[in-house]
Amino acid sequence: MAQNTNKKQVEQITDMEVDFTQWYTDVCKKAELIDYSSIKGMFIYRPYGYAIWENIQQELDKKFKETGHENVYLPMLIPESLLQKEKDHVEGFAPECAWVTHGGNDKLEERYCIRPTSETLFCEHYKNIIHSHRDLPKKYNQWCSVLRWEKTSRPFLRHREFLWQEGHTMHATEEEARQETELMLDIYADFMENVLAMPVVKGQKTDKEKFNGAEATYTVECMMHDRKALQAGTSHYFGDGFARAFDITFTGKDNQLHHPFQTSWGVSTRMIGGIIMTHGDNNGLVLPPRIAPIQAMVIPVAMHKEGVLDAANALLQRLKDAGIRASIDDSDQSMGWKAAEYEMKGVPLRVEIGPKDIEKGQCCICRRDSGEKVFVALDQLEETVKELLDSVHQGLYDRAKKNLEDNTYPAFSLEEAKAIQQEKGGFIKTMWCGEEACELKMKEEAGMTSRCVPFHQEHLGDVCPICGKPAKKMIYWGVAY
């Protein structure tokens, strides 16, 4: 029997209704996802937290490759002269840039920026390898870390150094590039809903909120337990602006020189923060089964009795052979401790077996999402576990969808929008004239930023409730992380 010398009991976490921010921090720490380092804003991903990211990586990487994307890796340092080539882009990132000024004891002739994002590096590379229409499209993605010198930080949501993927593609035509931008947004939306069980609102960012240097930015917005918004992923259409700035040209089928059209798109470890705040409860983390490092934890009951440990290990092997990510806790901790520990860590299913279960040819399976316990005949183990994992996913999605729908409100005046946000929170949808002045007024008076102009438009009236001018579209507002 494996011995566990750590006798600590599972600690109570702050209830989310008492202090949501403290609840979130407690879950990050006590579910052993993350730890603080000696550098402000830089965190340590502990094995369990990093395993979630690995599963996210594997799922997304498969989707990227299925759509013709290839992985590459570019340097982490960007020469200052290179970063300066696209004015809007560099101005947007300047306050967050960290600079390398010395190599060893020698001062560098030129400063190097530690990448906050990699558009300029990809453009420099594309200039060297794109010459003909036959070289297009170029559909590259890189998994890496980036550095942004944030003033404030929170685990997973806002790090100075964080992990992400950034796709960068070049296309011969505007139409093809725009199709790529929309395709990647759809991949993100599908991933959020069908893997992370997080319903999304898909739409376009306003000009004020779009990515620096982009012509258009598209987003998937999610709602957390506390009814705040999380921008979970973005996809950007750049047109040929970067290509012109970097003098990237190709010879087209018409034998004339053209500038290619560019996109970029990315998601990061902030998705883990989204999982915590969408599905977690007052007992800790609740993980969607499709990215859970452990989908089923086998726990032998009264394992000092003959045959129990052997039976539990047999269940473990059967689950693994069925392609289920399973583990066993054969430590000397109490059953109560183990139940609380795997609730805290959000393991979707606990599979328990003891002497009475062996006699009856069954095991007991407990669901993390609902706490429901079911007794399952041993000969139906694999099939039932797979069905339960799908049921847990659907239950999490349905609960999150209800939270989104129940806390999205129409408003017909600035005063009404402000009152709803103060009393209830959530997403507020209004008509909008399209003017930035109204965005600024909404933020100043109601504390909300525009989340997106949703693809699914509703007609809520003919005038902008902020200024009274004719409305052009419906828009979502909210308080965001």
Disulfide bonds with the S-S distance in Angstrom:
none
